[in-house]
Amino acid sequence: MSAPSRLVHDPDHWLLRFSVDEWLRAADVELARTRAAASAQQRRAYVAGARRAAGMALNAVLLAACHREGAMPEASSMAAYGRSYMDHVQHLRHDASEPDDVRDAAAVLLETSPDRRDLVTLSSRREPDRMLDAAERVIARSRVRIELLSSLSV
């Protein structure tokens, strides 16, 4: 069986269980949940939700790259992005091919602790807003990357 024919919907596969569009919709739904958690001041939920939303959007990018290349995730050009949402965000943080603002957004997602350990906030912006902005930036960049990958397809 050739690699491209294996890139079909598979409910048991971590990446192939959704289409590119479904991963993006899942990211949007997760971001909406994250906004609700931020409004309710549920720190652990909005930190985890922002990370998940960004990771889901990056899953969409990874899947788009796999489709373009006809390769399974572990053999694609984006294999270094790993398998988990946090792996994706960690790799994005250090991906020199990405704009600084996107890498900075990944840093915000990674460096914000779900547990409040400090009592003083040094940032002038509310932390939930920073997390939401960071996730939105990664999701928006993911859409751009998917569009670029689609335009390069044969």
C-alpha positions in Angstrom: 0.0 0.0 0.0 1.5 3.4 -1.0 1.8 6.2 1.5 -0.8 8.5 0.0 -3.5 5.8 0.2 -2.9 5.5 3.9 -3.8 9.2 4.4 -7.5 8.5 4.8 -9.8 9.1 7.7 -9.0 6.8 10.6 -10.9 7.3 13.8 -8.1 5.5 15.7 -5.2 7.5 14.4 -4.1 10.5 16.5 -3.9 12.8 13.4 -6.1 11.1 10.7 -9.2 11.0 12.9 -10.1 14.5 11.6 -9.7 16.3 8.3 -7.8 19.6 8.1 -11.0 21.6 8.3 -12.2 19.5 11.2 -9.0 20.2 13.1 -9.4 23.9 12.5 -13.1 23.8 13.7 -12.0 21.8 16.8 -9.4 24.6 17.4 -12.1 27.2 17.1 -14.4 25.4 19.5 -11.6 24.9 22.0 -10.8 28.6 21.8 -14.4 29.5 22.5 -14.3 27.2 25.6 -11.0 28.9 26.6 -12.7 32.3 26.4 -15.5 31.1 28.6 -13.0 29.7 31.1 -11.0 33.0 31.1 -14.2 34.9 31.7 -15.0 32.7 34.7 -11.4 33.1 35.9 -10.7 29.4 35.7 -7.0 29.6 35.3 -6.1 25.9 34.8 -8.9 25.6 32.2 -7.9 28.7 30.1 -4.2 27.8 30.2 -4.8 24.3 29.1 -7.5 25.3 26.6 -5.3 27.9 24.9 -2.6 25.3 24.5 -5.0 22.7 23.1 -6.5 25.2 20.7 -3.1 26.1 19.3 -2.1 22.5 19.2 -5.2 21.5 17.3 -4.6 24.2 14.7 -1.0 22.9 14.3 -2.4 19.4 13.8 -4.3 20.9 10.9 -1.0 22.2 9.5 0.7 18.9 10.0 -2.1 17.0 8.3 -2.1 19.5 5.3 1.7 18.9 5.0 1.1 15.2 5.0 -1.5 15.4 2.3 0.7 17.6 0.2 3.7 15.3 0.6 1.8 12.0 0.5 3.5 11.0 3.7 2.5 9.8 7.1 3.2 12.2 9.9 6.4 10.5 11.1 7.8 10.7 7.5 6.6 14.2 6.7 8.7 17.4 6.6 6.9 18.4 9.8 7.8 15.2 11.8 9.9 17.4 14.1 6.7 19.0 15.3 6.0 15.8 17.2 2.7 14.2 18.1 1.2 16.0 21.1 -0.2 19.5 21.2 2.6 20.6 23.5 5.2 19.0 21.2 3.8 21.1 18.4 3.8 24.3 20.4 7.3 23.7 21.7 8.7 23.1 18.2 6.9 26.2 16.9 8.6 28.3 19.6 12.0 27.4 18.1 11.0 27.2 14.4 13.2 29.9 12.7 11.0 29.8 9.6 8.1 31.3 11.6 7.6 35.0 12.3 8.8 36.3 15.6 5.3 37.2 16.8 4.2 33.6 16.2 7.2 32.2 18.1 6.6 34.7 20.9 2.9 33.5 21.0 4.1 29.9 21.4 6.4 31.1 24.2 3.5 32.7 26.1 1.6 29.4 25.7 4.5 27.4 27.0 5.7 29.7 29.8 2.4 30.4 31.5 1.9 28.1 34.4 -1.6 26.6 35.0 -0.9 27.1 38.7 -0.7 30.5 40.2 2.5 30.6 42.2 3.0 34.4 42.3 0.8 37.1 43.7 2.3 39.9 41.7 1.6 40.2 37.9 4.4 42.0 36.1 2.5 42.3 32.8 0.3 45.3 32.1 -2.2 43.0 30.3 -4.4 40.5 31.9 -2.9 37.1 31.6 -6.1 35.5 30.2 -6.0 38.0 27.4 -2.4 37.2 26.7 -3.2 33.5 26.5 -6.2 34.1 24.2 -4.1 36.4 22.0 -1.3 33.9 21.8 -3.7 31.0 20.8 -5.4 33.2 18.3 -2.1 34.2 16.7 -1.1 30.5 16.3 -4.4 29.6 14.9 -4.3 32.5 12.4 -0.8 31.6 11.3 -1.9 27.9 11.0 -4.6 29.0 8.5 -2.0 30.9 6.5 0.3 28.0 6.5 -2.5 25.6 5.3 -3.4 28.1 2.5 0.2 28.2 1.5 0.5 24.4 1.5 -2.7 24.2 -0.6 -1.4 26.6 -3.2 1.8 24.5 -3.5 -0.2 21.3 -4.1 0.0 19.7 -7.5 
